[in-house]
Amino acid sequence: NFSRYVWDWIDRDPALAGVQLGRMLADQKLEEYLLRTFMMLKATVGSNPKTLLDVSKETDGTQHISLTNLAWTADMFGDAAGDITAWIMPTTARTEILVGALGNVEHLFNIGTVNVHKDAENRIFITSDDPSLRERNADLTMDFWAFGLRRGAVAIQELADFDEIYDAKGGFENIMRTYQANWSTKLQVLGYKFDEQQLTDSDDDFGKFASASDAALASPFNWTTVYESHKQTAGMALRVRASTKRPKAI
């Protein structure tokens, strides 16, 4: 909701508002895609014992994010480990790897060209501050999720049904304009099938077509495997305990 009078008062072209609105809409769509992607990865890859390495409960120092744990996670893919091309993890987890790399004694990295954006097998690191990649425990410690993914692990397809309206609304101090847009997407995780019984219909929400709620997408009970081998699926998951050895903010 907005009032066009603001643009009259500051003598600016209303088309600039349209440009900014388009940018905001694009950012919002990408944010929603990523949010649901991480939800689905945790519900599938992160809940499959054949694709999950959980070291978060270890107490011998191996419970934290490290290049070693990433290597063991990829190893669970067996001879398909080479298909994993990227790691997705929280930004802080990548920082912990950086700190460990800077302090390594095997000289895996040169200080002048510290390569913290790839692992030893050249897989790139993609970082995000999305809350789905972090999990707060009852004892207030934090766990991190990292996903090693192959190409095509998650497919997000827009269904070419983008629609929008622009209406005027009265009854306020100023006449208000309302902009609304909606669209549909098809979400898929390689090697997994979503329970179609979890789709809702228009009976519970006026004007709402069949779709899955975020809670349903995030539940591992709503996903089943459809593969002969776990090596044919989206990838691997690693769960680690966040390190407490970090400097306090000044």
Salt bridges, closest charged atoms under 4 A:
ASP8 OD2 - ARG4 NH1 2.82
GLU32 OE1 - ARG36 NH1 3.83
ASP79 OD1 - LYS231 NZ 2.98
ASP83 OD2 - ARG150 NH2 2.61
GLU96 OE2 - ARG246 NH2 3.02
ASP119 OD2 - ARG123 NH1 2.98
GLU121 OE1 - ARG123 NH1 3.00
GLU135 OE1 - LYS42 NZ 3.03
GLU135 OE2 - ARG239 NH2 3.21
ASP143 OD2 - ARG239 NE 2.90
ASP143 OD1 - ARG241 NE 2.47
GLU158 OE2 - LYS29 NZ 3.20
GLU196 OE2 - LYS193 NZ 3.78
ASP214 OD1 - ARG36 NE 3.08
